[in-house]
Amino acid sequence: MSSELSHVDASGKAIMVDVSGKSESQRSASAQVCIRMSPDAREALERHQGPKGDPVQVARVAAIMAVKRTAELIPMCHPLRLSEVAVDVHLESWGAKVLVRVQALERTGVEMEALHGASVAALTLFDMLKAVDPTMQIGDLYVLEKRGGRRGHYRASD
């Protein structure tokens, strides 16, 4: 295996990178995901009244829980001491965008945590509204912005 791969040792075995030599710094990342839905499902989302309760509040809690458990589910992620998780659901004519922002004072980034939170929020919205619209589509999951670390600031182009 190539010595340039950070999560593979010289013999090709998967490893978790040693970050103990890195300095702690303020890290943040935002991830976004879209969920397209029928007008009826969007109306239920807007009213905060789905068949299973308020889909927005349940999705927020699910996203926060997912962010906190990222290292348990994504094999090479480090457990992090998170300082903030914010979840926003923005209504669009075609459905909704979910934005998850994560911050931590850490030795490694929080992009995976933001992506994981956004994806679980979208899945939760699907679950909360599937009785209204079983044809919803989840897509366009990506890192919107990140700050901190060796690579510094990144913002996705619009």
C-alpha positions as CSV (number, residue, x, y, z in Angstrom):
1,M,0.0,0.0,0.0
2,S,1.1,3.6,-0.6
3,S,2.8,5.3,2.4
4,E,0.7,8.4,1.5
5,L,-2.5,6.8,2.8
6,S,-2.9,8.0,6.4
7,H,-5.2,5.1,7.6
8,V,-3.1,2.3,6.2
9,D,0.2,1.0,7.7
10,A,3.3,-0.1,5.8
11,S,1.9,-3.7,5.6
12,G,-1.5,-2.5,4.2
13,K,-3.4,-2.9,7.4
14,A,-6.2,-0.4,8.3
15,I,-5.2,1.7,11.2
16,M,-6.7,4.7,13.2
17,V,-4.3,7.6,12.8
18,D,-2.4,8.8,15.9
19,V,-3.4,12.4,16.5
20,S,-1.6,12.7,19.9
21,G,1.1,14.9,18.4
22,K,-1.3,17.4,16.9
23,S,-2.2,20.6,18.7
24,E,-5.8,21.1,19.8
25,S,-7.5,23.9,17.8
26,Q,-11.0,25.1,17.3
27,R,-12.7,23.0,14.7
28,S,-16.0,23.4,13.0
29,A,-17.9,21.9,10.1
30,S,-21.3,22.3,8.5
31,A,-23.0,19.7,6.4
32,Q,-26.2,19.9,4.4
33,V,-28.6,17.3,3.0
34,C,-31.8,17.7,0.9
35,I,-35.0,15.8,1.2
36,R,-37.5,16.1,-1.7
37,M,-41.2,15.4,-0.8
38,S,-44.7,15.8,-1.9
39,P,-46.7,19.0,-1.1
40,D,-48.7,17.1,1.5
41,A,-45.5,16.0,3.3
42,R,-44.0,19.4,3.1
43,E,-47.2,20.9,4.6
44,A,-47.0,18.4,7.5
45,L,-43.3,19.4,8.0
46,E,-44.2,23.1,8.0
47,R,-47.0,22.6,10.5
48,H,-44.7,20.5,12.7
49,Q,-47.4,17.8,12.7
50,G,-46.7,14.5,11.1
51,P,-48.3,11.1,11.7
52,K,-45.7,10.3,14.4
53,G,-45.5,13.8,15.9
54,D,-43.3,16.8,15.2
55,P,-40.8,15.7,12.5
56,V,-38.6,18.7,12.9
57,Q,-38.0,18.3,16.6
58,V,-37.5,14.5,16.3
59,A,-35.0,15.0,13.4
60,R,-33.1,17.6,15.5
61,V,-32.7,15.2,18.4
62,A,-31.8,12.4,16.1
63,A,-29.1,14.5,14.4
64,I,-27.6,15.5,17.8
65,M,-27.5,11.8,18.9
66,A,-25.9,10.8,15.6
67,V,-23.2,13.4,15.9
68,K,-22.4,12.2,19.4
69,R,-22.1,8.6,18.2
70,T,-20.2,9.1,15.0
71,A,-17.0,7.4,16.3
72,E,-19.1,4.3,17.2
73,L,-20.3,3.8,13.7
74,I,-17.6,5.2,11.3
75,P,-14.6,2.9,12.0
76,M,-11.7,5.4,11.6
77,C,-13.2,8.3,13.4
78,H,-11.9,9.5,16.8
79,P,-14.2,10.0,19.7
80,L,-14.5,13.8,20.1
81,R,-15.4,16.2,22.9
82,L,-18.0,18.3,21.1
83,S,-18.7,21.8,22.2
84,E,-21.7,22.6,20.0
85,V,-24.2,20.9,17.7
86,A,-26.8,23.0,15.9
87,V,-29.5,21.6,13.5
88,D,-31.6,23.7,11.3
89,V,-34.4,22.6,8.9
90,H,-35.1,25.0,6.1
91,L,-38.3,24.6,4.1
92,E,-38.0,24.8,0.3
93,S,-40.7,24.6,-2.4
94,W,-39.7,21.0,-3.1
95,G,-39.2,19.8,0.5
96,A,-36.4,20.8,3.0
97,K,-32.7,21.3,3.5
98,V,-31.2,20.1,6.7
99,L,-28.1,21.9,8.0
100,V,-25.9,20.5,10.8
101,R,-23.1,22.6,12.4
102,V,-20.6,21.0,14.7
103,Q,-17.8,22.6,16.8
104,A,-15.1,21.1,19.0
105,L,-11.7,22.1,20.5
106,E,-9.9,19.0,19.2
107,R,-6.9,17.5,17.3
108,T,-9.0,16.3,14.4
109,G,-11.8,17.7,12.3
110,V,-15.6,17.3,12.7
111,E,-16.7,16.9,9.1
112,M,-17.7,13.3,9.6
113,E,-19.8,14.2,12.6
114,A,-21.6,16.9,10.6
115,L,-22.2,14.6,7.7
116,H,-23.4,11.8,10.0
117,G,-25.8,14.1,11.8
118,A,-27.3,15.5,8.6
119,S,-27.8,12.1,7.1
120,V,-29.6,10.7,10.2
121,A,-31.7,13.9,10.4
122,A,-32.9,13.3,6.8
123,L,-33.5,9.6,7.5
124,T,-35.6,10.6,10.5
125,L,-37.6,13.1,8.5
126,F,-38.3,10.2,6.0
127,D,-39.4,8.0,8.9
128,M,-41.6,10.6,10.4
129,L,-43.3,11.5,7.1
130,K,-43.3,8.2,5.2
131,A,-47.0,7.6,5.9
132,V,-47.7,10.9,4.1
133,D,-45.2,10.4,1.3
134,P,-43.3,7.1,0.9
135,T,-41.7,8.4,-2.3
136,M,-39.5,11.1,-0.7
137,Q,-35.9,11.3,-2.0
138,I,-32.8,12.1,0.1
139,G,-29.8,13.4,-1.7
140,D,-27.1,16.1,-2.1
141,L,-25.3,15.3,1.2
142,Y,-22.1,17.3,1.4
143,V,-19.7,19.4,3.6
144,L,-20.8,22.9,3.2
145,E,-18.0,24.5,5.2
146,K,-15.2,23.6,7.5
147,R,-12.7,25.6,9.7
148,G,-9.6,24.7,11.6
149,G,-6.8,22.2,11.2
150,R,-4.0,21.9,8.8
151,R,-6.1,22.6,5.7
152,G,-7.8,25.7,7.2
153,H,-11.0,27.1,5.9
154,Y,-13.1,25.4,3.1
155,R,-16.4,26.4,1.7
156,A,-18.3,24.6,-1.0
157,S,-19.0,26.6,-4.1
158,D,-22.7,27.4,-4.6
